[in-house]
């Protein structure tokens, strides 16, 4: 990693690293947007472990989708991915807490 470790890279440079399939892109993304993305997830699901899982899923989804796509606004791109992942996790958690209708009627 060397000299890239201490610097916060520009969005354009981070996107270029994704296109080069350089794993430094993931570290740069986490350094620049990690806390912001975690906050988005926490405001939706209120569970620290689930937020970490959402963050990792966001990075994986970004890694898999950036080479064909070139986001103009990286922060907005990441926010949309994180929000969708966190909402899906919230819905799954909420669905598991529902009481089956057979128990309500008896």
Z-matrix of the N, CA and C atoms (Angstrom, degrees):
N
C 1 1.452
C 2 1.520 1 111.27
N 3 1.294 2 117.95 1 -50.99
C 4 1.450 3 121.39 2 172.08
C 5 1.495 4 115.47 3 62.71
N 6 1.325 5 117.26 4 -123.86
C 7 1.451 6 122.21 5 -172.36
C 8 1.524 7 113.18 6 -71.90
N 9 1.325 8 119.53 7 -19.11
C 10 1.461 9 121.79 8 -179.09
C 11 1.521 10 111.96 9 -75.70
N 12 1.341 11 117.56 10 -12.42
C 13 1.447 12 122.12 11 -175.10
C 14 1.525 13 113.16 12 -64.90
N 15 1.315 14 118.79 13 -41.97
C 16 1.451 15 122.36 14 -174.82
C 17 1.514 16 115.43 15 -85.98
N 18 1.306 17 118.03 16 -20.68
C 19 1.456 18 121.66 17 -174.93
C 20 1.515 19 111.67 18 -90.87
N 21 1.334 20 115.16 19 146.54
C 22 1.461 21 120.64 20 169.82
C 23 1.528 22 105.86 21 -93.89
N 24 1.307 23 115.09 22 119.20
C 25 1.465 24 120.98 23 -175.19
C 26 1.527 25 111.36 24 -82.02
N 27 1.322 26 115.74 25 156.19
C 28 1.459 27 120.65 26 175.87
C 29 1.528 28 109.30 27 -72.29
N 30 1.320 29 115.33 28 158.89
C 31 1.465 30 120.15 29 178.96
C 32 1.520 31 111.33 30 -58.34
N 33 1.330 32 117.14 31 -40.26
C 34 1.455 33 120.95 32 -179.27
C 35 1.530 34 110.99 33 -62.03
N 36 1.329 35 116.05 34 -41.28
C 37 1.467 36 120.73 35 179.63
C 38 1.530 37 110.64 36 -67.42
N 39 1.328 38 116.03 37 -39.35
C 40 1.472 39 119.86 38 178.34
C 41 1.523 40 110.22 39 -63.10
N 42 1.325 41 117.16 40 -43.70
C 43 1.470 42 120.75 41 179.08
C 44 1.524 43 109.86 42 -63.30
N 45 1.327 44 117.45 43 -39.83
C 46 1.461 45 120.17 44 177.18
C 47 1.530 46 111.19 45 -61.98
N 48 1.322 47 116.67 46 -38.32
C 49 1.466 48 119.83 47 177.17
C 50 1.527 49 111.22 48 -64.48
N 51 1.329 50 117.17 49 -38.66
C 52 1.470 51 119.86 50 175.44
C 53 1.524 52 110.17 51 -61.72
N 54 1.322 53 117.08 52 -43.00
C 55 1.464 54 120.41 53 179.57
C 56 1.526 55 111.67 54 -65.21
N 57 1.327 56 116.50 55 -31.76
C 58 1.463 57 120.50 56 177.64
C 59 1.530 58 110.92 57 -81.68
N 60 1.335 59 117.25 58 -1.09
C 61 1.472 60 123.98 59 -178.33
C 62 1.524 61 110.47 60 58.35
N 63 1.329 62 115.21 61 37.45
C 64 1.458 63 122.64 62 179.01
C 65 1.532 64 108.49 63 -92.97
N 66 1.342 65 116.86 64 123.77
C 67 1.461 66 121.29 65 -177.15
C 68 1.529 67 113.15 66 -66.72
N 69 1.305 68 117.48 67 -11.98
C 70 1.461 69 121.35 68 174.63
C 71 1.525 70 109.38 69 -61.70
N 72 1.329 71 117.51 70 -25.88
C 73 1.464 72 121.53 71 178.15
C 74 1.523 73 110.90 72 -59.02
N 75 1.319 74 116.78 73 -39.17
C 76 1.469 75 120.59 74 179.83
C 77 1.529 76 110.75 75 -66.59
N 78 1.320 77 116.69 76 -42.94
C 79 1.465 78 120.33 77 177.90
C 80 1.528 79 111.22 78 -64.64
N 81 1.327 80 116.07 79 -41.69
C 82 1.459 81 120.43 80 179.80
C 83 1.521 82 110.77 81 -65.64
N 84 1.325 83 116.43 82 -39.44
C 85 1.458 84 120.55 83 178.55
C 86 1.521 85 110.00 84 -64.84
N 87 1.328 86 116.52 85 -43.48
C 88 1.459 87 120.42 86 -179.98
C 89 1.521 88 111.08 87 -64.74
N 90 1.319 89 116.16 88 -41.81
C 91 1.465 90 120.12 89 -179.11
C 92 1.530 91 111.42 90 -64.78
N 93 1.319 92 116.73 91 -40.17
C 94 1.456 93 120.62 92 -175.60
C 95 1.528 94 112.48 93 -83.80
N 96 1.327 95 118.07 94 -39.19
C 97 1.463 96 120.75 95 -172.07
C 98 1.528 97 114.88 96 -122.43
N 99 1.329 98 118.73 97 0.46
C 100 1.456 99 121.61 98 -175.41
C 101 1.527 100 114.00 99 -55.89
N 102 1.317 101 117.71 100 -51.60
C 103 1.467 102 121.34 101 -178.81
C 104 1.528 103 111.02 102 -64.80
N 105 1.302 104 116.26 103 -40.47
C 106 1.466 105 121.48 104 178.81
C 107 1.530 106 110.75 105 -61.36
N 108 1.318 107 117.32 106 -47.53
C 109 1.459 108 121.70 107 -179.76
C 110 1.521 109 111.51 108 -66.96
N 111 1.323 110 117.17 109 -38.61
C 112 1.456 111 121.45 110 177.55
C 113 1.533 112 109.81 111 -60.61
N 114 1.322 113 116.80 112 -42.42
C 115 1.463 114 121.63 113 179.40
C 116 1.524 115 111.28 114 -61.86
N 117 1.313 116 116.84 115 -40.83
C 118 1.468 117 120.34 116 177.51
C 119 1.524 118 109.95 117 -59.64
N 120 1.321 119 115.97 118 -47.71
C 121 1.465 120 120.34 119 -179.73
C 122 1.523 121 110.72 120 -63.55
N 123 1.324 122 117.31 121 -43.37
C 124 1.459 123 120.34 122 -176.74
C 125 1.524 124 111.50 123 -65.16
N 126 1.318 125 117.13 124 -34.84
C 127 1.463 126 120.59 125 177.85
C 128 1.526 127 112.12 126 -67.43
N 129 1.310 128 117.48 127 -18.82
C 130 1.465 129 121.37 128 179.60
C 131 1.527 130 111.08 129 -96.87
N 132 1.335 131 118.03 130 -46.39
C 133 1.465 132 119.17 131 -170.52
C 134 1.528 133 115.07 132 -111.27
N 135 1.308 134 120.30 133 -14.98
C 136 1.467 135 124.51 134 173.93
C 137 1.528 136 114.27 135 53.64
N 138 1.314 137 116.97 136 39.52
C 139 1.461 138 121.18 137 177.24
C 140 1.522 139 108.10 138 -144.13
N 141 1.330 140 115.72 139 121.01
C 142 1.463 141 120.59 140 -173.11
C 143 1.531 142 112.85 141 -62.17
N 144 1.333 143 117.28 142 -43.88
C 145 1.468 144 119.20 143 -179.38
C 146 1.521 145 111.79 144 -66.07
N 147 1.326 146 117.14 145 -40.63
C 148 1.455 147 120.37 146 177.55
C 149 1.531 148 111.11 147 -65.66
N 150 1.330 149 116.72 148 -34.05
C 151 1.472 150 120.12 149 177.52
C 152 1.525 151 110.91 150 -65.48
N 153 1.331 152 117.10 151 -41.20
C 154 1.463 153 120.61 152 176.97
C 155 1.527 154 110.49 153 -62.48
N 156 1.326 155 116.16 154 -41.12
C 157 1.457 156 120.08 155 178.22
C 158 1.536 157 110.64 156 -64.34
N 159 1.321 158 116.65 157 -42.19
C 160 1.465 159 120.74 158 177.48
C 161 1.531 160 110.87 159 -62.46
N 162 1.320 161 116.53 160 -39.57
C 163 1.461 162 121.02 161 179.33
C 164 1.531 163 110.49 162 -62.87
N 165 1.333 164 116.26 163 -45.69
C 166 1.466 165 119.82 164 178.09
C 167 1.527 166 111.17 165 -64.25
N 168 1.324 167 117.06 166 -40.25
C 169 1.463 168 120.47 167 177.56
C 170 1.530 169 111.43 168 -64.42
N 171 1.324 170 115.94 169 -35.36
C 172 1.466 171 120.23 170 177.54
C 173 1.522 172 110.82 171 -64.60
N 174 1.331 173 116.71 172 -43.53
C 175 1.458 174 120.05 173 179.18
C 176 1.532 175 111.01 174 -65.62
N 177 1.312 176 117.17 175 -40.50
C 178 1.467 177 120.69 176 178.05
C 179 1.526 178 110.41 177 -64.36
N 180 1.322 179 116.60 178 -45.10
C 181 1.457 180 120.89 179 179.59
C 182 1.533 181 110.38 180 -62.67
N 183 1.316 182 116.66 181 -40.11
C 184 1.465 183 120.94 182 177.72
C 185 1.520 184 110.42 183 -64.45
N 186 1.327 185 117.04 184 -44.88
C 187 1.469 186 122.03 185 178.83
C 188 1.525 187 110.79 186 -57.87
N 189 1.335 188 116.84 187 -39.74
C 190 1.461 189 121.55 188 -177.80
C 191 1.523 190 114.03 189 -80.16
N 192 1.326 191 118.21 190 -20.79
C 193 1.466 192 118.93 191 -174.38
C 194 1.521 193 115.34 192 -108.66
N 195 1.328 194 118.51 193 -17.21
C 196 1.472 195 119.07 194 -177.09
C 197 1.526 196 113.37 195 -70.63
N 198 1.310 197 122.24 196 -44.46
C 199 1.467 198 116.98 197 -178.84
C 200 1.524 199 115.58 198 -52.94
N 201 1.328 200 121.14 199 -44.24
C 202 1.461 201 115.08 200 174.53
C 203 1.527 202 112.41 201 -74.02
N 204 1.333 203 117.24 202 -32.32
C 205 1.466 204 120.50 203 179.95
C 206 1.518 205 109.64 204 -100.86
N 207 1.315 206 116.32 205 152.35
C 208 1.464 207 121.45 206 174.65
C 209 1.529 208 106.89 207 -126.02
N 210 1.351 209 116.94 208 95.68
C 211 1.462 210 118.84 209 -177.17
C 212 1.522 211 111.96 210 -66.17
N 213 1.322 212 115.15 211 135.24
C 214 1.471 213 120.10 212 177.66
C 215 1.523 214 110.39 213 -76.84
N 216 1.342 215 115.43 214 -38.86
C 217 1.466 216 121.26 215 178.07
C 218 1.524 217 107.47 216 -120.47
N 219 1.331 218 116.41 217 100.26
C 220 1.463 219 121.04 218 -174.80
C 221 1.525 220 111.72 219 -60.97
N 222 1.324 221 117.40 220 -41.05
C 223 1.459 222 120.34 221 -179.11
C 224 1.532 223 111.07 222 -61.46
N 225 1.303 224 117.52 223 -43.03
C 226 1.460 225 121.50 224 178.17
C 227 1.519 226 110.93 225 -65.83
N 228 1.309 227 117.05 226 -41.16
C 229 1.463 228 122.65 227 177.99
C 230 1.528 229 110.66 228 -59.80
N 231 1.339 230 116.54 229 -47.62
C 232 1.458 231 121.44 230 179.53
C 233 1.522 232 111.71 231 -66.64
N 234 1.328 233 116.50 232 -39.07
C 235 1.464 234 121.48 233 179.49
C 236 1.519 235 111.09 234 -61.30
N 237 1.305 236 116.82 235 -43.55
C 238 1.464 237 120.92 236 -179.67
C 239 1.531 238 110.58 237 -63.69
N 240 1.314 239 116.60 238 -43.87
C 241 1.467 240 120.46 239 178.68
C 242 1.524 241 110.06 240 -62.41
N 243 1.333 242 117.35 241 -48.72
C 244 1.464 243 121.09 242 -178.33
C 245 1.525 244 111.15 243 -62.27
N 246 1.305 245 116.89 244 -44.63
C 247 1.472 246 120.18 245 -178.85
C 248 1.518 247 110.79 246 -60.48
N 249 1.318 248 117.47 247 -44.75
C 250 1.465 249 120.61 248 -179.63
C 251 1.533 250 111.86 249 -64.73
N 252 1.313 251 117.28 250 -41.13
C 253 1.465 252 121.15 251 179.03
C 254 1.530 253 110.23 252 -65.85
N 255 1.324 254 117.37 253 -44.53
C 256 1.467 255 121.12 254 -179.13
C 257 1.533 256 111.24 255 -66.01
N 258 1.324 257 117.64 256 -39.91
C 259 1.464 258 120.69 257 178.13
C 260 1.515 259 110.48 258 -65.15
N 261 1.327 260 117.77 259 -41.38
C 262 1.472 261 120.49 260 176.80
C 263 1.522 262 110.93 261 -60.95
N 264 1.331 263 116.84 262 -43.42
C 265 1.468 264 120.56 263 178.99
C 266 1.526 265 110.68 264 -64.57
N 267 1.320 266 117.14 265 -39.87
C 268 1.468 267 121.11 266 178.14
C 269 1.532 268 110.55 267 -63.15
N 270 1.323 269 116.50 268 -44.46
C 271 1.467 270 120.17 269 179.56
C 272 1.524 271 111.73 270 -62.81
N 273 1.319 272 117.24 271 -41.56
C 274 1.463 273 120.43 272 178.35
C 275 1.522 274 110.82 273 -63.75
N 276 1.323 275 116.83 274 -41.50
C 277 1.467 276 120.32 275 179.02
C 278 1.521 277 110.97 276 -66.86
N 279 1.325 278 116.93 277 -39.33
C 280 1.460 279 120.97 278 179.16
C 281 1.523 280 111.26 279 -68.21
N 282 1.300 281 117.41 280 -37.19
C 283 1.458 282 121.63 281 -179.51
C 284 1.523 283 110.82 282 -65.57
N 285 1.310 284 117.28 283 -35.53
C 286 1.459 285 119.75 284 -178.84
C 287 1.525 286 111.88 285 -72.54
N 288 1.335 287 118.46 286 -17.88
C 289 1.457 288 121.75 287 179.15
C 290 1.529 289 112.98 288 -89.82
N 291 1.303 290 117.40 289 -9.16
C 292 1.460 291 119.70 290 -179.49
C 293 1.518 292 110.86 291 -68.74
N 294 1.301 293 114.81 292 145.48
C 295 1.466 294 120.22 293 177.97
C 296 1.515 295 107.91 294 -89.43
N 297 1.331 296 118.32 295 130.66
C 298 1.462 297 120.01 296 178.27
C 299 1.536 298 110.99 297 -59.22
N 300 1.315 299 116.87 298 142.63
C 301 1.465 300 121.55 299 -175.08
C 302 1.522 301 112.39 300 -61.22
N 303 1.334 302 118.92 301 -26.56
C 304 1.472 303 120.80 302 179.64
C 305 1.526 304 110.12 303 -64.47
N 306 1.336 305 117.73 304 -34.17
C 307 1.453 306 120.41 305 -179.39
C 308 1.519 307 112.60 306 -75.68
N 309 1.327 308 116.75 307 -29.80
C 310 1.457 309 121.04 308 179.94
C 311 1.531 310 110.04 309 -67.90
N 312 1.320 311 118.44 310 -40.52
C 313 1.455 312 121.80 311 -176.49
C 314 1.527 313 113.36 312 -76.61
N 315 1.316 314 118.71 313 -20.37
C 316 1.462 315 118.64 314 -176.78
C 317 1.494 316 114.58 315 -89.19
